[in-house]
Amino acid sequence: MAIAYFGSASNPADNGTLSASPVVVTPPGSMVAGDLVLLVAHARGNTNTIAMSQLGGQTWNSLTASGTNSSRRVFWCR
């Protein structure tokens, strides 16, 4: 099985500012069923709760990592 990169998406755009909650990330249009999807979420401040608000029919897995000045979480699904 070949591994291919199908695209990326972000909100806000690189080096942008966003204070909305929840944050909408539109998936790349070239995704197909069975693709492995990674979502890396990062927020300034270590008191943020990062969670999936719309599952989209998939079963999402996650890892949580917190830093001193930020909150991070990695989600993945197929």
N, C-alpha and C positions, 0 to 999 in steps of 0.2 A: 504494500500500500504506500503510495507516494504521499508525502506531507507537503501541502501547499498553503501558502498564506493567502487568505481571501479578502483581506481588507481590515480597516480599523475605523473606529468612530470615537468621538469625544464630545463632551459638553461640560464646560465651555471649550471653545477652540483653545489651542495652546497659548499659554500665558494670559488667558482671559480671567475674568471674574464672574462668579455666579453665586447668587444667594438664594436661589429657588429651592424648594423642597416639596415634593420629590423632584429629582433631576431626571430628565428624559434623555436616554441615549438611544438613538435610532441605529439599529444594526445595519451593517453593510448589505446592500441589495444582492450581492453575489453569494450570500450564505445559502446552503442547502441542508436538508434534513441529514442528520448524522455528523455534521461538522462539530469539532470540539471548539467551544467558545470560552474564552477567558475574559473576565471583566475585572479590572483593577480599579477600585474606588479609593479615593484619597480626599480627605478634608482637613483643612487647617483647624487646629484645636483638638485636644485629646478628650473632649466630652461629647463628641458626635456619635450617634448611633447610626451605623451604616447597615441598611437592610434592603432586600428586594421588595419593591411595592407591587410589581406586576410580574408574575412568573412566566407568562407567555406559553403555558402548557408544558414547560420543561421542569425537570427536577433539578434544582440548583444545589450545588455543594459549596461550602465556603470555608475559608480560613480567616482568622482575625489576628491582626497584629496592631499593637498600639505603640506609639512613640511618645516622647515627652511633649512635643508641640503639634502632633498630628494624629489623625485616626486613619487607619487603612484597613481594607478588607479585599480579599481576592475571592471571586466567585467563578465557578466553572460548571459547564453542563454539555451534553451532547444532544 
